[in-house]
Each structure stands twice: as structure tokens, then as C-alpha cells.
Amino acid sequence: MSKRGLSTIVTTVILIVIVFVLVSIVWTTVNNLITRSLEKAESCFGNFEKVTINNKYTCYNHTTNETQFSINIKEIDVDGVLVSISISRGTKSYTLTNDEQNIPGLGLYPSGSGSVKLPGKNAGLTYISSNFSERPSSIQIAPIINEKQCEVSDSLFEIGFC
């Protein structure tokens, strides 16, 4: 009876090729996951003071119960901005985007009505939020970049009267 088997050299080469293929598959998968996570994390990095509240045009009008706030955007691409206005009984939040939209209780200055959208690069817009029974205790804004909400980029804790 004559038995033929694989030589140890051929077996070693096959094992090395299998290991190389498996390492390549694992590396590609891990690399893609890390790259996607880093891209999302980097989108918010270095954007400090590029989306701000303009204090000069932010105030509360006690006769009309409206809060006026102004947002400035510097040289940065922003998908949206989350605006949170806090009073003693809770918080009103608005998400402003680059597309014109009708948001109940929010309009552009001076009319306070109509559709709203974000200001463009190196620009600012002033908005009027209605139906406040008291002066807000704070206004905070957080940019949304590459579909990721970043941390609060600016806050105002002393809102004056208009």
C-alpha cells in the first residue's frame, strides 16, 4: 500500500497563506470601523467659538413674552444647530437646519413669523421665540456637524430685557 501525503513544506505554505488571508480580513474590518468612528469624532474637533450666540441681539421682551436670540456661524460647514432655551419650568428646544422650515413658536426677526433656517458661513441671523411667560434663565446652542451633535458651543446665562 502506497500512501501519498502532503509534504511539510506545502502544509506550512498553506497555513501561512490561510493566516495571511484571515489577518487581512480582520485588519480591513477593524480599520473601516476605526476610520468611520474617527471621522465622526473629528467633525466636532476644533470648532470652538465657530458657532456662537450674539449677546448684543439676545434679550427677553416681557411685554410680548418673546425671547430674541442671535446665532453667528463662522467659516464652518454646519448641518444644524440645536437651540435650548431654559426657563424655571422646563426647556424649549429647536433644531435649526440649512433647509427652510416652519417651526411653531419660532420666526425670524423682526416679524417673528415665517420659515426659519440657519445663517450661512460668516453670517448671523436673529430669531424670535414666542410664548414665554418669564425671562429665560439660559440659552445654549450645540452645532450638528456631519450628522453628529457636538457639545454645547456657546451659552448665555444672563438674558437681559429688550
Buried (B, 14 or more C-beta within 10 A) or exposed (E): EEEEEEEEEEEEEEEEEEEEEEEEEEEEEEEEEEEEEEEEEEBBEEBEEBBBBBBEBBBBBEEEBBBBBBBBBBEEEBBBBBBBBBBEEEEBEBBBBBEEEEEEEBBBBEEBEEEBBBBEEEEBBBBBBBEBEEBBBBBBBBBBBBEBBBEEBBEBEEBEEB
